[in-house]
Amino acid sequence: MFVSQHTQDNHEIPGTTIFDGEMAMRGYQLNKMCYSFNEAENRDAFLADEDAYCERFGLDEEQRDAIRNRNVLSLIKAGGNVYYLAKFAGIFGLNVQDIGAQQTGMTVDEFKTKLESAGD
């Protein structure tokens, strides 16, 4: 398998999970499930019985645990793509700033302040 030097170097960024081909394969079922949340009936089915819905998509125990804990960082480490995970987070009223705050270890207000100050 071809891996560019750029990709190899990026694997060394502390605290960063690179979404590469390997992670895409690992998270395929998780991302497929999150994509299903485009349909209201699927969101309702998930909320009615989360574990059965996860089983339907073949999520592994690590992914199910991250789902149960609503831990976006763990979902990313388990192969989740942030764009699909946003669909999962939306079920619970979370937005991209909530996810960004989790990723940086900040509160949402701290994260918003950081974003606002970056625009100065």
C-alpha positions as CSV (number, residue, x, y, z in Angstrom):
1,M,0.0,0.0,0.0
2,F,1.3,3.5,-0.9
3,V,1.5,5.9,2.0
4,S,2.8,9.4,1.2
5,Q,5.4,11.0,3.4
6,H,2.9,13.7,4.2
7,T,0.5,11.1,5.6
8,Q,3.3,9.4,7.6
9,D,4.3,12.7,9.1
10,N,0.8,13.6,10.1
11,H,0.5,10.4,12.2
12,E,3.0,12.1,14.5
13,I,0.8,15.0,15.4
14,P,0.0,14.6,19.2
15,G,-3.7,14.2,19.9
16,T,-4.6,14.0,16.2
17,T,-6.4,11.0,14.7
18,I,-5.8,11.0,10.9
19,F,-8.8,9.8,8.9
20,D,-6.9,7.8,6.3
21,G,-7.9,4.7,4.3
22,E,-7.3,2.4,7.2
23,M,-9.5,4.4,9.5
24,A,-12.2,4.6,6.8
25,M,-12.3,0.8,6.6
26,R,-12.3,0.5,10.4
27,G,-15.2,3.0,10.7
28,Y,-17.2,2.0,7.7
29,Q,-20.1,0.5,9.7
30,L,-20.1,3.4,12.2
31,N,-20.1,6.0,9.5
32,K,-22.8,4.1,7.6
33,M,-25.0,4.2,10.7
34,C,-24.4,7.9,11.2
35,Y,-25.3,8.5,7.6
36,S,-28.6,6.7,8.2
37,F,-29.5,9.5,10.6
38,N,-30.4,11.7,7.5
39,E,-33.8,10.0,7.8
40,A,-36.1,10.9,10.8
41,E,-37.4,7.4,11.1
42,N,-33.8,6.1,11.6
43,R,-33.1,8.7,14.2
44,D,-36.3,7.7,16.0
45,A,-35.3,4.0,15.7
46,F,-31.9,4.7,17.2
47,L,-33.4,6.7,20.1
48,A,-36.0,3.9,20.8
49,D,-33.2,1.2,21.1
50,E,-29.7,2.4,20.7
51,D,-28.0,-1.0,21.2
52,A,-30.3,-2.8,18.7
53,Y,-29.6,0.0,16.2
54,C,-25.8,-0.3,16.7
55,E,-26.1,-4.1,16.4
56,R,-28.0,-3.7,13.1
57,F,-25.0,-1.9,11.7
58,G,-22.4,-4.2,13.2
59,L,-20.6,-1.8,15.5
60,D,-17.9,-3.3,17.6
61,E,-17.8,-2.9,21.4
62,E,-15.4,0.1,21.3
63,Q,-17.7,2.0,18.9
64,R,-20.8,1.0,21.0
65,D,-19.1,2.2,24.2
66,A,-18.3,5.6,22.6
67,I,-21.9,5.9,21.3
68,R,-23.2,5.2,24.8
69,N,-20.9,7.8,26.3
70,R,-21.6,10.3,23.6
71,N,-17.8,10.7,23.2
72,V,-17.0,12.1,19.8
73,L,-13.2,11.8,20.3
74,S,-13.5,8.1,21.0
75,L,-15.8,7.8,18.0
76,I,-13.1,9.5,15.8
77,K,-10.5,7.1,17.3
78,A,-12.8,4.2,16.4
79,G,-12.9,5.2,12.7
80,G,-15.6,7.8,12.8
81,N,-15.5,10.6,10.3
82,V,-16.4,14.0,11.8
83,Y,-18.8,14.8,9.0
84,Y,-20.9,11.7,9.6
85,L,-20.5,12.0,13.4
86,A,-22.1,15.5,13.1
87,K,-25.3,13.6,12.2
88,F,-25.0,11.6,15.3
89,A,-24.3,14.6,17.5
90,G,-27.2,16.5,15.9
91,I,-29.7,13.9,17.4
92,F,-28.7,15.3,20.8
93,G,-28.7,18.9,19.9
94,L,-24.9,19.2,19.6
95,N,-23.3,21.3,16.9
96,V,-19.9,21.5,15.4
97,Q,-18.8,23.9,18.1
98,D,-19.7,21.3,20.7
99,I,-17.6,18.8,18.8
100,G,-14.7,21.3,18.5
101,A,-14.8,21.9,22.2
102,Q,-14.6,18.2,22.9
103,Q,-11.7,17.8,20.5
104,T,-9.7,20.6,22.1
105,G,-10.6,19.8,25.7
106,M,-12.3,23.2,26.2
107,T,-15.7,24.2,27.3
108,V,-18.0,25.4,24.5
109,D,-17.7,29.0,25.6
110,E,-13.8,28.7,25.7
111,F,-13.9,27.2,22.2
112,K,-16.2,30.0,20.9
113,T,-13.9,32.6,22.4
114,K,-10.9,31.0,20.7
115,L,-12.7,31.0,17.4
116,E,-13.7,34.6,17.7
117,S,-10.2,35.8,18.7
118,A,-8.7,33.9,15.7
119,G,-10.7,36.2,13.4
120,D,-9.1,39.3,14.8
